[in-house]
Amino acid sequence: MTAEEVGARLRRLRAERGLTQRALAEPHYTAAYVSSVETGARTPSGDALRHFAEQLGIEADELLGGTSPRDVVRLDLDLALAAGDLLDGVDASSRLRRIARRAERMGRRRQAGLAWLWLARFTSGDARAKLVTAAESAFTSDVPPYRGLVVPLRAAVLTEWGEPHYAMHLLQTCHDELIRDGYPHPLLLLTLRAHLAEGHLRLGNLAQAAPFADDALRLARGRDDVLKELIAYQLDLCRSLLADEHFTDAAAAVAIAHDLQHERALRPSIARCLLVRARVRPSGALADLLAAREATAPCDTRAITLELAEVSRREGRLDDALAFLSEITVGDGDPLAAAVRYQIGALAVSRGDASSAEAELSQAIDLATRLDARDVLVRSLDHAGTLLMSQGRLPEAADLLREGLLKLGAAEDS
């Protein structure tokens, strides 16, 4: 920095603390000396810099343009607030880009990487791939837990590119290396295990998903409203500590807030962990599915509500099943239309309303054939055939089975 820049910085810091030139100077220097430094007329000696820094409560290199602890905490605080807005549905992408560039100018690569990661979480396609690459570059020389935070986003990119098995390999390798090398960071383990459970569920590997889901659910700290409350407390604590110039404690408070924000971002993955547990442990399925519906992304709410209806019906809670089904709105071309119609038919069977059940299951069969929903088609045919046989209508049941086999073949050949 030039003498003028050092002087301007000294003048600003002195004014921020309400000090006069004399108060800053004494007992070793004069007000006139401070004035000459602030105007850039003189370059302060090393001893003078150390004296001024001590009076100001900062490190000497901050007067020469170094990054102050206050600035670093403010950067972290701004990052946490922007991330919170994203999670609450507020567009903070421009702010996060500014924060990332600010962090890079300050030489704070970790914060820059975290900003790029937050942007990547709420992006898709080529834009996400570029942001993930920027985060990977920022974390290159960081400790393993921070480098590991990029891995689930890289896995998401690979899944978008049609490489889900390679994505799972990447997640599993990162998880195993953290354990092997002695870096079992709780947040990162939660993140990796939740994504491993989600990935195995997506691939149809329920048995492999189950242990990862259990591990993730044990590490998770609570519902979204609980996490938001904890974050608010930590951010308020950070502000108070920052105002009192307790920079180390303020940095610790905002770091906890960051971890909690990252956990909030995992809520859709946690919902799928609950979904896995509901499917492998029927005794607590309703509670897990209700919690999953609360945590899931809006686009998945209907599918979980449909599963709630099925579990309720199986447990004999027929009024609850009807209430869940009444919450789901679908059109005939909707991918869920056949499944909803099947559940309505199955519920009619459970209620002993044979005529309604027959009509609903017939519609389910037609919709499943049109939508190529093979699983729903098989279940609808089975339920309808069983209903006809229970009424002694064996020829009709045989005809239904024959037609069903033809429809299954047509669906398979299409």
N, C-alpha and C positions, 0 to 999 in steps of 0.2 A: 504494500500500500504506500501511497505517497504521503508526505508530511501533512498535506491538506486533508487527505482522507482520514488519517489517524486523528487529526485535530477535530474534524467534524464528528467522528465517532465518539471521541472523548466528551465533546460538548453535549451531544445527545444523551449519552449515558448519565452524565452529571445532572442534566436537567430532569431526566426521568426520575432520579432519586431525590430531587429537591435540594441539591447541594450547591452552595456558593463556590466560587473559584477559591476563596480563602479556605473554606472547610476542606475542599479537595486537596489543597496544597499543604496545609500544616500537618505535622510540625517541621517537615524537612524542606519544603519549597515555599515560594511566595505566590500570591495571587497573580502577580505580573508574569511569572514564569508560566503558570497555567494558561493565562490569556495568550501568550506568545505561541504556546503549543497548539491551542485550539484554533488559532488563525492560520496555522501552518507555517508561521515564521521560524519556528524552531522544531527540530526533531528531538523527541525525548530520549534520554539515555535508557539503558536497560533498567537501572535502579529506579529511575523516575516512572517507567512503565509499571514496574512491580508495585511501587508505592501507590500509584493511581488505581491500579487493579484492586489492591487490598482495600482501599477506601471505598471503592465501588462495589465490592463483594463479588468480583469476577476473577477469571483467570487472566494473566497478562496477555496471552496470545489472542484473547478476544478483542483487545484494543488494536491488534494488527490485522483484524479481519477474520479471525477464527470463528467457528460456530459456537455460540454460547449454549450452555445447558438449557437455558430458558427457551431458546429458539428450537432446540431439538424436541423438548416437551410440547411446545406449541404445535410443531409439525405433527407429532404423534396424536395430539388432541384433535387437530383438524382432520386427520386421516380417520380417526374413530368416529367423528361426527358425520363425515361424508359416507362412511360405510353404513352407519345406522340409518341414514336417509335412504340409501339404496335398498336396504332390507325393509324399510317401511313403504316402499313403492315410490319414493321421490327421486326424480332424475338428478343424480349427482355426478354424472359422467364427466362433465366439463370441469367441475371442481377437482375430481380425482386426477384428471390429466394435469391440471395446474399443480396439484400437490406432488405428483410424480416428478414433474420437471423441477419444481422447487427443491425436492429432496436430492435430485441429481446435482443441482447447482451447489448444494450444501455438502455434497460428498456422502450423503446418507443413502447408500445403495439398498439397505434392507427396507427402509420406508418406501423407496421408489418401487421396489419389487412388490411390496404389499399393495401399493396403489394399483399397479398393473394387474395384480391378481384379482382385486375387487372388480375391476373393469371386466376382466375375462369371465368372471362368474355370471355376469349379466349380459353376456354377448354370445353369439354363436357363429358358426361358419368360419370363413377365412379371417374375419376380424378377431375372433377368439384365438385362433392359432397364432396370429401375430402378437397379441397381448401376452399369451403364454410364453412365447419365445422371449419377449422383452423381460418378463419376470424371471425366467430361467437365467438370462444374462445377468440380471441384477443380483441374483443369489449365488452366482458362481463360486465366490470365495467365502460364503457364509457358512455357519455351522449346519450340520445335517438336518436338524428339525425344521429350519427355515427353508432349506433347499427342498425338503420333503413336501412342504405345503404346495409346491407347484405340481407334484406328481398327479394328484386327482384331476387337476385341470388338464394336464397333458393326456391323461387317460380319457377324459371326456372328449377331447379333440380326436383321439384315435377312434373312439366309438362312433363319433359323427362321420368319420372317414370309412366306416364299415370294418373296423379292426377291433372288435370287442375282446377277442381272446388275447391279443397283444396288450390291450389296455389292462386286462386282469393280470397278466404277467408282470407288467410294470408296477402295479399296485402291490402285488404280493412280494416282489423283489425288494421294493422300498421298505415294506413292513418288516421283512425278515432281516434286512441289513440294520435297521434301527435297533432291533432287539439284540442282534449279534454284536454290534459295535458299542452297545451301552448308551444309546440315546433314546430311551423310552419316554419321549415327551407325551404327556397325557392328551393334549389337544390333537397332536398329529396321529397318535394311535387311534383315538376316537374317529378322526377323519378317515384314515385308511380303512379301518374295520367297517365303518358304515358304508363306504364306497365298495368294499369287497362284498359285503352282504347284498348290496343293491345290484352289483354286477352279476353275481351268481343267480340272484332272483330273476334278472332279466334274461339270463341264459337258460333258465329252467332248472338250475341245480339247487333245489330247495335244501337238500341235506347239507350241501357245502356252504350254503348261505347261513344256516342256522347258528353255528358257533360264532361266526363273525357278528351276526346280529345281536346275540346275547352279550358278547363282549362290549359292543358299542353301546348298548342300552345301559350296561352297568357304569360306563364312564360318563354318560350324558348327565347334565346337572339339572335339567328341569324343562318345564314348558316354556314357550316363547315369552309369555308375560312375566314369568319369573326371571328369565334371562334379561329381559329389558329393564326390569327393576334393578337387578344387580349392576347392570351396565351404567344406569343413571347414577347409582350411588358412587361407583368408581370414578365416573367423570366429574361429579361434584367434588369428590375428595381430591382429585387431581387439580382442579381449579383452585381449591383452597390452599393446597400445598404449594402450588405455583405462585400464588399471591404472596405467600410467606417465604418464598425463595428456598423452599425445601425441595430442590430439584431432583435429588435421587429418589426420594419417596414419591414425588409426583410422577416420575417416570415409571416407577413400579405400579402405581395405581392405574395409569393409562395402559400399561402392558396387560394387566388383568382385564381391562375393558376390551382390549383388542382380542384376547382369547375368547371372551364371551361373545363378541360380535361374530367371530369365526364359527362358534358353535351355533349361533342363531342361523347362520347361512346353511348349516347342515340339516335344518329341520325337515326338508323333504326327504333326505336320505334316512334320517331317523324314523320318519313315517314308514318307509319301506322296511326298516328293521322290525318295527312293530308288526307290519304285515307278515313278515316271515315268521315271527314268533306266534302270531295268531294261527298260522297254517300248520305249524308243527306242534302246537300245544292247544288243542281245542278247548280245554277246560277254562282258559282265560281269554278265549278268542274275542268275545264281545268287548271286554275292557280294552284290549290291545287295538282292536279295530276303531273304537271310538277315539282313542288317543291318536291313532294314525290319521284319522280323518281331520282331527284338529290341527295336526302338524303338517299335513301334506300340502302340496301346491294346488291351487284352485282347479287346475286341469285334471287332477286325479281324484277329486272329491266324489264324483258320481260313481266311479268304479268301486271305491271303498264303501260307499253307501249301499251299493248293490250287494257287496259281499256281506255287509252287516245284515241286510234283509235275508240272505241265504242262511247265515248262521242262526239268526233269530228263529227262522222257520224250523231249522233242524232241532233247535232246543225247545220247540213247542211254544215260542213266544209269537203267536200268530198276529196279534194286534200290533206288536212292535214291527214285525216284518212288513205288514201292510203300511204302517206309518213311514218306514224307510223307503218303500217303493213309491209312495205318493210324493216323496221329495224329488224324485228323478224325472226330469222332463226330457223326452227324446222324440225325434221324428222318425219316420219309417226308414230314412236313409242313414240314420245315425249308427255308427259302429256298435253302440250298446243296445240298439233297439231290440234285436233278437234275444239277447240275454235278459233284458227287462221283461219282455213278453213271456219268456220261459219261467222266470221267477213268479210272475203273476199266475201262470198256469199251475206251477208246482204248489203255490200257496192255496189255490182253489182246491187242489187234490187234498191237501192237508185239512182243509175246512169241510171236506165231504161234498163239495159242490161239483159234481161230476160233469154237468152240462157246461158250466163255465170253464172248467178245467180243459175239457175237450176242445172248446172253441179257442181258448188262449194258446194251448199247445199247438193246435193246427196253424195258428198265425205265426207262432214262434218257428215252426218248421219251415214255413214259406219264407219268412224273413231271413232265417239262418242260411237257407239255400241261396237266396238272392245276394246276401252279404258275404257268402263264402265263410261263414262262421262255423267251422266244422265241429268244434267242441260243443257248442250250443246245439247244433243239429243232432249230434249223437245223444246228448242228454234229453232233448225234447222228444226224440223218437222213442227212447227207452221209457220215459215217463208216460207218453201217450200209449205205447204198446201195453205197458203194465196196467194202465187204466182200462183199456178195452178188454184185456184178459180177465180182469177182476169182475167185469160185467158179463162174462161168458160170451163175449163177441169175438170168438177165436178166428173166424174167417177174416173179419175186418182187421184184427191185429196182424194176421199173416200178410194181408194186402199192404198194410202200413209198413211192415218190415221190408217187404219186397220193394215198395216205392222208395223207402228210405235208403236201401242199398243202392238203388239207381241214382238217387240224388247225391249220395256220398261219392259215387263214381263220377257223376257229372261234375261235382265240385272239385274232385281230385284231378280230372282231365282239363278243367278250365284254366 
